[in-house]
Amino acid sequence: MKRYNLAPYVAEFFGTFFLVLIACGAVLLSQLGFVSAAMVPLAFGAIISVMVYTLGHISGAHFNPAVTIAFCVARHFPMRKVFGYILAQCFGALSASYLHLKLFPSGHDFGMTHFVLGIWPSFGIEFTLTFLLMFVIMSVATDTRAIGEMAGIAIGTTVALAALVGGSLTGASLNPARSIGPAILAQDFSGLWLYLVAPLCGAIAGAVVYKSIQCKKETGSGPAGCC
């Protein structure tokens, strides 16, 4: 009987769990006045960086359905594992939000993502920031010319910068699971579609564009690409 390795799925669960627990927890602490709002981007970037180094060798450290699907579209991840990864990520986010329910006083929104601009400007922000994130991930995760040991720092810094730039405008989700967990616990699904569709489109676009650059043979004295 064929044995299935559950370790990558467990790693995705815990990686997303700690991402939402720490990052959304920082948002809640900021809302309650315990920490400065300026610390929130740092929390997002730091926990991503830590989890990449902790679990990256087990699962690839996706922690994000948009990243998983984008990797699959770019043919860097098998389709048969996509559903299991997404399920683990969403359950991890939901579990973290449930823990927030038990830890924090009532009346908060579990660190939900909200946009203050119109729908399409907000869509554009989430799309662009997720494009950037996936562009960086593709570089450090798939390009042998990149310095792989710097993956955690590069990805964490990108997430922190995205939170700094887009946090006050859209919440800088960049991650459907990060938005789904708090939305379910808060029973507030207004605008949730934007945080599902925009990151997915941005991640796929980022993966496809980077792959086209990576694989295009350069002329002159530059290095040849992968194709």
N, C-alpha and C positions, 0 to 999 in steps of 0.2 A: 504493500500500500504506500502510495506516495506521501511523503511528509512535507508539510508546508511550513515555511519559516515565518513565524509571526513576529519576529523581532523588529523588522522595519515598520510594521503597522503599530506596534506598541511604542516604538520610538517616535513616530509621528503623533500619536495620541499625547504622549507626555511633552513633546516639544511644543505642540500647539497649546496644551494645557498651561504650561508655564509661561508661554508668550502672553496669553490672555490674562492669566492670573496676575502677572507682574505689570504688564503694560496697561491693561484696563484698570488694574488696582491703583496704579499711579494716577490715572485720570480721576478715579473716585476720590483718592486722597487729596488731589488738587481741588476738586469740587467742594470737599468738606473743609478745606483750609488748612490741612496738615502739612502739605508740601507746596512749593512754588510750582506754578504752571510751567516754568522754564525747565523743570526737572523731568517733565513727561517725555519729551523727545529722547532724553538720555536713557530713560527706562526702556523705551521701545528698542533703541539701538543696542543697549547693553545686553538685554535678555536674548535678542536674536543672535548676537555675537557669541554669547555663552552657549546657547543651544546648538549652534552650528558646530562649535568645537567639541561639544559633548556628545552629540548624536549624529553628526554628519557622516561618520564612517559606518553607521548602522543603516540609516535610511536615505541618506542624501540630504537630509535636513530641508525638506520642502516646507512643512508647517503651514501650507497655504494651497487651497484647491486650485487657484489660478496658476500657481507655479507648476503644480503637478500636471495639469492639462496642457500648459504651454510646453513643458518638457516632452510630453507625449506627441503633441503636434510637430515638434521639431525632431522627433524620432530619437530622443535621448532617454525615453522611459517607456516600458512596455504597457500597452493598453490594458492588459489583463490585470494589472495592479492598480489602475487608476481609481476604480470605485472603492476598493479597500482603503487606499490612502485618504481619499476624500472623506469617507465615513469616519476613519480614525481622527482626522483633523477636526471634523465638526463635533464629534463627541468630546474631544479634548477641550474645545472652546466652550461647549455647553457645560461641561463639568466644572470648568474654572468659574464660569458665571454663576453656577449654582453655589459654589463655595463663597463667592462674593455675597450672595444672598444671605448666607449664614453668618458671614464675618462682619458685614457693614450694617449700620442702622437703616431702617426702612426709609423710603422716600427718594432713593437715588435711581439712576437709570442704567446701572451696571456698566457704565462706560460706553454707552451706545454711540454710534456714529451718526452725526447730524450735519446737514449742509446748510449754510446760511446764504449762499448765493442761489441763483436760479438752477434749474435742473441741468441744463446743458453746460453751463460753466463748471458746475460741480462734477458732472460726468467727465468733462475735459481734464479737470485737475486729477481725479482718480485714475483716469486712463493714462495721463502723462507720467504721473509719479510711479504707477505700476510698470509702465513701459521702461522707465529708468531702472527700477529695481530688477526687472527680468533681464535687462540688457547687461547689468553688472553680474547677475547670477550666471548667465550664460558664459560670460568671459571667464570667471574664476572656476566654474564647474566643468566646462566642456572644452576649453581651449588649452592645449598643452603648452602653449607659449606663455600663459599667465602663471603667476606665482600662486599655486594652490594653497600654500600655508597661510596666505593672507586672506583667504575666503571669508572667514568670520569677521575680520576687521572691515573688509570692503563692504560686505553685505550689511553688517550692523551700522556702519557709518551712513550708508545709503538710506536705510530705514530711519535713522535719527534725523537726517537732513530732510527727508520727506515729511516726517512728523513736525519738524520745525516750520517748514514752508506751508504745508497744507493742513496742519492740525486745527487751526482756528477757523478754517474755511469749510472743510469737509470731515474733519476727524482723521484724515490721512489713513484710511483703512488699508487699502492696497491688498486686502485679504478677505474673501467672502466668509471664511470661517470665523474670523475675528469679529465680523459684524453680525453673523447669524446667532452666535451664542448669546450675547447680551440682548438681542432683539427678541429671542424666544422667551427668555426669563422675564423681560419687561413687558412682554405681550404687546409690543409696538413694532409693527412691520411697515410703517410709513416710510417710503423712500428706500426700503431695503433692496428693491430690485436694482437700484443704481449701484449699490455696493457689491452686488453679485455680477452684474454685466460689465461695468466699466473696468474693474480689475482684470476680469477674464480677457476682455478684448485687448487691454493694454499689455498684459503678460504675453499673450500670443503674438501680438505685433512686435514686442521687444525681442522675443525668441527668434522670430522669423527674420527680422532685420539683422540681428547680430549674426545669425547663421549665414545670411547672404554675404555679409562682410567677411566673416571668417573663411568662407569657402571660395570667395572670389580670388582668383590668382592675380597678384599684383604685378605690374610691369616694372621695368627698370631694375634697380638694385634691391628692391624690397623683397621680403620673404614670400614664397609661394603659399597660397592658402591650402585648405584641406581637400579641395576637390581635384 
